[in-house]
Amino acid sequence: MVAVVIWGSLRRFTDGKGRVEVEARTFKELLDRLSQDYPGLAPQITRGVSLAVDGLIYREAWFTAINPESEVVLMPYMTGG
Amino acid sequence: MPRDNNDTRVFKVVGTRPPRPDGIDKVTGRAMYGADVTAPGMLSAQILRSPHAHARIVAIDTAAAAALPGVKAIVTAADFMAQDDAGLDDILVNCMARDVVLYDGHAVAAVAATTPAIARAALKLIDVTYEALPHVTDVDAAMRPDAPVVQAGRANESVPAGMSPNVTHHCEFGHGDVDAGFAAADVIVERSFTTAATHQGYIEPHACLATFTGEDKADLWCCTQGQYNVRTVCAALMGMEASQLRVTASEIGGGFGGKTTVFIEPVALALSRKAGRPVKIVMSRDEVFRATGPTVSSSIDVRIGMTRDGRITAGEAVLRYSGGAFPCGTVDMGAQSAFAAYDMPAVRTLGWNALTNRPKEAAYRAPGAPMAIYAVESVVDELCQTLALDPLDVRLKNAARKGTLSSYGPTFDDIGLVATLEAAKAHPHYHAPLGPGQGRGLSAGFWFNFGGNTCVSLNINTDGTVGVTEGNPDIGGSRAAISQMAAEELGLPYEKIRTIVADTASLGHNDVTDGSRVTFAVGLATIKAAQDAVAKMCARAAAIWGIDPDAVEWVDGAAQPCGPNAGKFPPMSLAEIAAVSFQTGGPIAGHHEFNADGAGVSFGVHLVDVEVDRETGATKVLRYTVFQDAGKAVHPSYVEGQMQGGAVQGIGWALNEEYIYGEDGRLQNPGFLDYRIPVASDLPNIDTVILEIPNPGHPYGVRGVGETPIVPPLAALSNAVSRAIGLRLNRLPMSPPRILAALSGS
């Protein structure tokens, strides 16, 4: 299981939980499980999210491996100028 | 991407300052910008724009315009297909209003004619019947329940029920017990701030040339930060296949984020398709201001608690941003970055976006961060003044560092903020005496940086030179930096490399030149492409020598045998291998494509001295120093240029620049005479201190540098002015009338 930190305004879709656990080995599996377990997150995930794994921010890389002991933080999709 | 030996590697080309390859062309007028492209039979197009801030389009009568001799095509919203994707449809509606005009300057029709004069005359013959609607241009006013509704039904699922229909997005970040944190504070300061929308202020207006060579095949030349994004968007809006639209990026006279989207390109394509001839559009400066992306405008409340010895116990911010008349998520970035420089036990940021009758926001260097960090750094500075603490010491005491749980969620790994603050503290600038009426301000700043989709080809020419083909328009000198990294990896002199920016048909997808990504990500792809080519050249040499490819190594631009059983052969240089490439297997090229991660966050600290004229309210910048954790500086002059440029744009944002709207909702200052950006005579030399703390995510230690420098200046200037006049202004810009008003107590 991977513990995923959810940002504040999404917690209304995770029963108020700021940290949820999902079975996932990759970025893609994590997004799929989050959408499945917490359907309220699906619109945001569809619009785009980033994922910080042990402090490193990934924007899209589906096959990024995630270890159960990793710090995993869901973040909005990064944009820049 | 694991780090190479970038702590100890001795570079030969990287870190030097060769002349920029585009420099002479640009200063002699030979460089081809967006407006410089022409085509046989080309038409000129002009766009009719709304004189209303908000109005229903009752009717558009184009008959008289169409009858004008020389007019070849007219388009309105009726010539474009609505898009299923809301983001794409917003871009389309921003390019051409559908049913309702949403801001002063919103496009309603366009004419292509044989001359610009005829096109302008035709615009006057288009009869648009408007029904004026109530408007709102202020973000706080737009959030009120009784505010005029800009667009209904645009809120996403993040917005709680009961908000104004103008509120489209909400976010919240943070950790810890904020109430307990404030209870532990000795002093709490709570302030409200506003910042004006500012324009990116690029010198080159938007320009493009579109030509259909068949019903569904077209070419488009334009000034853009991302030709692939232009292709993706325009192909969708035109109902074309991407392969049939080739987009070529011109030289670019500045973008700063404002050229990461499209404004006129779909219009030119639609006119060209309708007229059957090439169509060129060049925006006037008035149009650039009225109809292309400024930043968000903002209204921000910040509350910070601190102990007497300068430890921050809690922080809270509420950010209200408006990205104009369309939904906008920039507040996410502001809410995440507001407190990123601090190690805080408790922090909470709330963000809201509200629609206003203003142009659609476009990105501007570190979008969303400067205004958020301005508000936070202003309150930190006021706390330092209240408690008589040194502002650099307080920032060092509270600085985020390795192991800090960041305000936006992840735990920081190695970051350079402490080193940057220490460099500022040790610098003579920080200890130089100030004169009467002068003040010194400082601010820390932060930006995320990212990598993104990147594709590079590297061709070994038979004469021993090398061509690098990349897909990102060169805004800040990337062609030089890419050539330097190719030269470094290949062991060639810089002069042997030429890097060009490809059109969309010539190379795989590349993300936009944004996010401070190009030197990092394209550089990384170039290194990998060079390594690919080196492996092939080693294999060719091995074949010539009749030895195993594994027994060949690449040293100083040549293949040579390695290991005890490889045999003794004189090294073969790249030129020698290239010269016989046709005989040894054909052309040699390297390639790499990937989605780059590992960009690494960036911190900067700015230090500024100002003097305020109490009679005129004018602020003179006396001295300015930028400190930044920039990773390995591939071309230090370009890194310094980014740091200086960001500082200057931030100075303008802090002191003068703002979109000014009248009661009628119309923009009052759409030109550089009334929208005043800093010029050279306004400024001292901007000193720079580059801290080359290697980025572990890049083999040379490269880190993005382009966006962070615009983050600290707003607060640094505000803190300096506040200390100079003994009053704190909580509204940007701090223009002379506002300073005079503050001094007079009005």
Chai-1 contact restraints between the chains, C-beta under 6 A:
chainA,res_idxA,chainB,res_idxB,connection_type,confidence,min_distance_angstrom,max_distance_angstrom,comment,restraint_id
A,V5,B,G409,contact,1.0,0.0,6.0,A-B,restraint_1
A,W7,B,F173,contact,1.0,0.0,6.0,A-B,restraint_2
A,G8,B,E172,contact,1.0,0.0,6.0,A-B,restraint_3
A,G8,B,F173,contact,1.0,0.0,6.0,A-B,restraint_4
A,S9,B,S158,contact,1.0,0.0,6.0,A-B,restraint_5
A,S9,B,H170,contact,1.0,0.0,6.0,A-B,restraint_6
A,S9,B,C171,contact,1.0,0.0,6.0,A-B,restraint_7
A,S9,B,E172,contact,1.0,0.0,6.0,A-B,restraint_8
A,P43,B,E157,contact,1.0,0.0,6.0,A-B,restraint_9
A,A52,B,P410,contact,1.0,0.0,6.0,A-B,restraint_10
A,G55,B,P410,contact,1.0,0.0,6.0,A-B,restraint_11
A,G55,B,T411,contact,1.0,0.0,6.0,A-B,restraint_12
A,G55,B,D413,contact,1.0,0.0,6.0,A-B,restraint_13
A,Y58,B,D597,contact,1.0,0.0,6.0,A-B,restraint_14
A,E60,B,N595,contact,1.0,0.0,6.0,A-B,restraint_15
A,A61,B,N595,contact,1.0,0.0,6.0,A-B,restraint_16
A,A61,B,D597,contact,1.0,0.0,6.0,A-B,restraint_17
A,E71,B,T411,contact,1.0,0.0,6.0,A-B,restraint_18
A,V73,B,G409,contact,1.0,0.0,6.0,A-B,restraint_19
A,V73,B,P410,contact,1.0,0.0,6.0,A-B,restraint_20
A,P76,B,D332,contact,1.0,0.0,6.0,A-B,restraint_21
A,M78,B,F448,contact,1.0,0.0,6.0,A-B,restraint_22
A,M78,B,F450,contact,1.0,0.0,6.0,A-B,restraint_23
A,G80,B,D514,contact,1.0,0.0,6.0,A-B,restraint_24
A,G80,B,G515,contact,1.0,0.0,6.0,A-B,restraint_25
A,G81,B,G257,contact,1.0,0.0,6.0,A-B,restraint_26
A,G81,B,A363,contact,1.0,0.0,6.0,A-B,restraint_27
A,G81,B,Y364,contact,1.0,0.0,6.0,A-B,restraint_28
A,G81,B,R365,contact,1.0,0.0,6.0,A-B,restraint_29
A,G81,B,P367,contact,1.0,0.0,6.0,A-B,restraint_30
A,G81,B,D514,contact,1.0,0.0,6.0,A-B,restraint_31
